[in-house]
Amino acid sequence: MKIIGLKGEANAYILRRFDGVMLVDPSCNYEEIVEKISGLKLWGILLTHAHKNHISLIGRFNCPVYLHKDDYFLFIDDSLNGFKDSESKREYDLNRLDLKLVDDDTKLEFVDKRVEVIHTPGHTKGSVCYYYDGKLYTGDTLTIKGAGFSKRKSHSDYQLKKSVKMLYERFSVNTIVCPGHGKDTTLLEIRQKNEKVRKILKEE
């Protein structure tokens, strides 16, 4: 289930299995999220990376928060993650979060299934995609209009290109992509419509 991000904020997603849910990148529309998960067990929050516009609401939920270990220092440094220059300051207390650091290819238990963590560095050092139930939740790594190129210090063009190539090698082109911004799509449609991605895939 998708919660469309407000201007500048990320899309949030609700993964559901029976009476269990997990949230991906909750950053806006708090009331809508609460309404949709009412009466369900919240298993955790999955962060694709540690930029402010993907993590703003994490302190409002009482559950584990999963983040790749390579984004930890970005997560705690407000001068890098976007909170310092934002009108909306960080709401959560770092010391009170149930933060769980994941590693490459971690598999997270979710009711009777697992959510697969796929490390896709580039947009940030610890950017990840989550694969669950045939869908790939890509954050800013891959969208229909672009790949996660950035001028921020945590970015690496070289790593991002490797990550994009890896996703296309690992998954079918018919895989559904649920990005951090924009509409849901497939790897095939991204390749057809995204010139940056086509260029990356052609590079040796």
C-alpha positions as CSV (number, residue, x, y, z in Angstrom):
1,M,0.0,0.0,0.0
2,K,1.4,3.4,-1.0
3,I,1.2,6.7,0.8
4,I,2.1,9.4,-1.8
5,G,4.7,11.8,-0.6
6,L,4.0,15.5,-0.3
7,K,6.2,17.9,-2.2
8,G,9.9,17.2,-1.4
9,E,9.0,14.2,0.8
10,A,9.3,10.5,0.0
11,N,6.6,8.1,-0.8
12,A,5.9,5.8,2.1
13,Y,4.8,2.2,1.8
14,I,2.9,-0.2,4.0
15,L,3.8,-3.9,3.7
16,R,1.1,-6.2,5.1
17,R,1.1,-9.8,5.9
18,F,-2.1,-11.0,7.7
19,D,-2.3,-8.7,10.8
20,G,1.3,-7.6,10.5
21,V,2.7,-4.5,8.8
22,M,6.0,-2.9,8.1
23,L,6.6,0.7,7.0
24,V,9.0,1.8,4.4
25,D,10.4,5.4,4.6
26,P,7.6,7.1,6.7
27,S,8.2,10.8,6.2
28,C,4.8,12.5,5.8
29,N,1.0,11.9,6.0
30,Y,1.2,10.6,9.5
31,E,-2.5,10.6,10.1
32,E,-3.1,8.6,6.9
33,I,-0.5,6.0,7.9
34,V,-1.9,5.6,11.4
35,E,-5.4,5.2,10.0
36,K,-4.3,2.5,7.6
37,I,-2.3,0.5,10.2
38,S,-4.9,0.8,13.0
39,G,-5.4,-2.5,14.8
40,L,-2.4,-4.2,13.1
41,K,0.9,-5.2,14.6
42,L,3.8,-2.9,13.5
43,W,6.8,-5.1,13.0
44,G,9.2,-2.4,12.1
45,I,10.3,0.6,9.9
46,L,12.5,0.0,6.9
47,L,14.7,2.9,5.9
48,T,16.1,2.9,2.4
49,H,18.7,5.6,3.4
50,A,19.2,8.3,6.0
51,H,18.1,11.5,4.3
52,K,15.7,13.7,6.2
53,N,12.9,13.5,3.6
54,H,12.7,9.7,4.1
55,I,12.9,9.4,7.9
56,S,11.0,12.4,9.4
57,L,8.3,10.4,11.2
58,I,10.3,7.5,12.6
59,G,10.1,8.8,16.2
60,R,6.3,8.6,16.2
61,F,6.1,4.8,16.0
62,N,7.1,2.3,18.7
63,C,9.0,-0.4,16.8
64,P,12.4,-1.3,15.6
65,V,13.9,0.9,12.9
66,Y,16.1,-0.8,10.3
67,L,19.0,1.0,8.6
68,H,22.1,-0.1,6.8
69,K,25.2,0.2,9.0
70,D,27.0,2.3,6.3
71,D,24.4,5.1,6.8
72,Y,24.7,5.3,10.5
73,F,27.0,8.4,10.6
74,L,24.8,10.1,8.0
75,F,21.8,9.3,10.2
76,I,23.2,10.9,13.3
77,D,24.7,14.0,11.6
78,D,22.1,16.6,11.0
79,S,24.5,18.7,9.0
80,L,24.6,15.9,6.4
81,N,21.2,14.3,6.5
82,G,19.2,17.5,5.8
83,F,17.7,18.4,9.2
84,K,20.1,21.2,9.9
85,D,19.0,23.2,6.9
86,S,15.3,22.3,7.2
87,E,12.5,24.3,8.8
88,S,11.3,21.1,10.4
89,K,13.8,19.9,12.9
90,R,14.4,16.3,13.9
91,E,11.5,15.1,16.1
92,Y,13.1,11.8,17.4
93,D,15.6,11.2,20.2
94,L,18.5,9.1,18.9
95,N,19.0,7.6,22.3
96,R,15.4,6.3,22.5
97,L,15.1,4.8,19.1
98,D,15.2,1.0,18.7
99,L,17.7,1.2,15.9
100,K,18.7,-2.0,14.2
101,L,21.7,-1.8,11.8
102,V,21.5,-4.3,8.9
103,D,24.3,-5.6,6.7
104,D,24.5,-6.7,3.1
105,D,21.9,-9.3,2.1
106,T,20.2,-9.3,5.6
107,K,16.8,-11.0,5.6
108,L,14.3,-9.6,8.1
109,E,11.6,-11.8,9.6
110,F,8.1,-10.6,8.8
111,V,5.3,-12.8,10.1
112,D,5.9,-16.0,8.2
113,K,8.0,-14.5,5.4
114,R,11.1,-12.4,5.0
115,V,12.0,-9.0,3.6
116,E,15.3,-9.1,1.7
117,V,17.8,-6.3,2.2
118,I,19.8,-5.4,-0.9
119,H,22.7,-3.0,-0.4
120,T,22.7,-0.5,-3.3
121,P,25.4,2.1,-2.3
122,G,25.7,5.3,-4.4
123,H,22.9,7.7,-3.5
124,T,24.4,7.3,0.0
125,K,26.9,4.8,1.3
126,G,24.2,2.7,3.0
127,S,21.4,3.0,0.5
128,V,19.4,-0.2,0.3
129,C,16.5,-1.6,-1.6
130,Y,14.0,-4.0,0.0
131,Y,12.5,-6.9,-1.9
132,Y,9.3,-8.4,-0.7
133,D,6.4,-10.3,-2.3
134,G,7.7,-9.6,-5.9
135,K,8.2,-5.9,-5.4
136,L,11.4,-3.9,-5.1
137,Y,11.3,-0.8,-2.8
138,T,14.1,1.3,-4.2
139,G,14.1,4.6,-2.3
140,D,16.2,7.1,-4.3
141,T,18.4,4.5,-6.0
142,L,16.0,4.0,-8.9
143,T,12.9,5.9,-10.1
144,I,11.2,6.3,-13.5
145,K,12.7,9.7,-14.0
146,G,16.2,9.1,-12.7
147,A,18.8,7.2,-10.7
148,G,19.9,8.6,-7.3
149,F,22.6,11.0,-8.5
150,S,23.4,13.7,-5.9
151,K,25.9,16.4,-5.1
152,R,25.9,15.5,-1.4
153,K,29.1,14.3,0.3
154,S,27.6,10.9,0.9
155,H,27.1,10.2,-2.8
156,S,29.2,8.2,-5.2
157,D,28.5,8.1,-9.0
158,Y,30.7,5.0,-9.4
159,Q,28.9,3.0,-6.7
160,L,25.5,4.1,-7.9
161,K,26.2,2.9,-11.4
162,K,27.4,-0.5,-10.0
163,S,24.2,-0.8,-8.0
164,V,21.9,0.0,-10.9
165,K,23.7,-2.6,-13.0
166,M,23.4,-5.2,-10.2
167,L,19.7,-4.7,-9.9
168,Y,19.2,-5.3,-13.6
169,E,21.4,-8.4,-13.5
170,R,19.7,-9.8,-10.4
171,F,16.0,-9.2,-11.1
172,S,13.6,-9.8,-13.9
173,V,12.7,-6.7,-16.0
174,N,9.1,-7.3,-15.1
175,T,9.8,-6.8,-11.4
176,I,7.6,-4.1,-9.9
177,V,9.5,-1.1,-8.6
178,C,8.1,1.0,-5.8
179,P,10.3,4.1,-5.7
180,G,10.8,6.8,-3.1
181,H,9.5,9.5,-5.5
182,G,7.1,9.2,-8.4
183,K,4.9,6.4,-9.7
184,D,5.2,2.7,-9.3
185,T,6.7,1.1,-12.4
186,T,8.8,-1.8,-13.5
187,L,12.5,-2.3,-14.3
188,L,11.5,-2.6,-17.9
189,E,9.6,0.7,-18.0
190,I,12.5,2.5,-16.3
191,R,15.0,1.1,-18.8
192,Q,12.7,2.3,-21.7
193,K,12.0,5.8,-20.4
194,N,15.0,6.7,-18.3
195,E,17.9,7.8,-20.4
196,K,20.3,7.9,-17.5
197,V,19.6,4.3,-16.7
198,R,20.0,3.2,-20.3
199,K,23.4,4.9,-20.4
200,I,24.5,3.2,-17.2
201,L,23.4,-0.2,-18.5
202,K,25.4,0.3,-21.8
203,E,28.6,1.2,-20.0
204,E,31.2,-1.6,-19.7
